[in-house]
Amino acid sequence: MHTPLVSRRDRAGFTFVELAVTLVILLVALLIFSSTLSSVAEQRAINRESALAQEAARNMLESLRSEPFPEVFARYNSDPADDPGGAGTAPGHRFAVANLDEAPDSPDALEGEIVFPTAVDPVAGLQLREDVVDRALGLPRDLSGDSVIDAGDHALDYFVLPVRITVRWKGRSGTREYQLTTQLCQWRKLT
Amino acid sequence: MRRPSSPRAGWTLVEMCLAGLLVTVVMGKAAFVMQSALGLASEETASMHYEDQARTVIDRIALAVMGSDRGTLLPQIEEVHSDKIRYTFSLGMEDGEVVWSPPEEICLDDTRRAIEWRENPGLAEERQVVWSNLVAPLLQGESVNGVDDNGNGLIDEDGLSFVLDGERVIIRLTLRRPEVNGRTVDQTVERIVTCRN
């Protein structure tokens, strides 16, 4: 009777080394899969942080809109001395954002800031100025409607108020920032 | 004396045990990691889904309130929360006059789980649309005990609440949905709007 010749190598199953290699490959695949899932989760968290920051900025913008227009600058600038209801009675230029952690460089543990085109005069203090150079805010530009860009203080006679709302926070991927820039205008109700 | 190797020789019992142990450990760990990762991903997905839905709903509410006249909002009580708001909004100008819309209302329904938008509420020609039916019984962090549990200045507020604060309307919404494993997912969003008309 003739028996076909089969080598030992052909008959043997997996060797231990082969099994080990297979397991290593499996582990690497698993590692790649789990790191992908982790990245997706990370990205979602980052997106959520951005959504919270945007929402906070939009809410603050609506709060600015709800104020009497001539008082917006005085109520939300960084100088508490000019608050319409008395020094320190207005909300001021910094605000908290729920569910976000303040950035490490935050001076007061708050995340939000409202910025107007201002300059500090050594004598007069904080001024709303037309001659500030800030391209994002559209400055220099006429704020008082007299068609002249001057170096005076327009805190009491502005008819356009450029504003930047910044939310800066410590996120999962480091310190992050969201900025909303717009211009508020005097508007009146239709009667 | 050297033992002759048999051409049919496979693994020894020790090798078999070792390999079995290794495979079991690795596969067990792999299954655990997969299960954890998938569970986390599923939870995240559900959370994102409800957050998106909450934002969509509150955007619709905010847009409706934004277009309204502050003077026509009902109730007019400030600083007290309400689970409904009634308003009219400007449709434009005609012959120099502002044309106002029919009255509309956004409120919780009788089950307190659904947000309904109603046009001409209480009238024969009333129309209703349900914007969401996942509203939580109370806003996130709140419980019925006569105390402000979540620190927002309101006491025992519903899953949908409106607060009139000067020219601002503060809208808060919590959506809730029980998960398969019995856990619930709450998503809360807050929007501040100023009436434009």
Interface residues (C-beta under 8 A of the other chain):
Chain A: V6 S7 R8 R11 A12 G13 F16 L19 A20 L23 L26 L27 L30 F33 S34 L37 S38 V40 A41 R44 R48 A51 E55 R58 N59 M60 E62 S63 R65 S66 E67 A98 K189 L190
Chain B: S5 P7 R8 A9 G10 W11 E15 L18 A19 L22 V23 V26 A30 V33 M34 A37 L38 L40 A41 E44 M48 E51 R55 S90 M93 V98 G166 E167 R168 V189 E190 R191 I192 V193 T194 N197
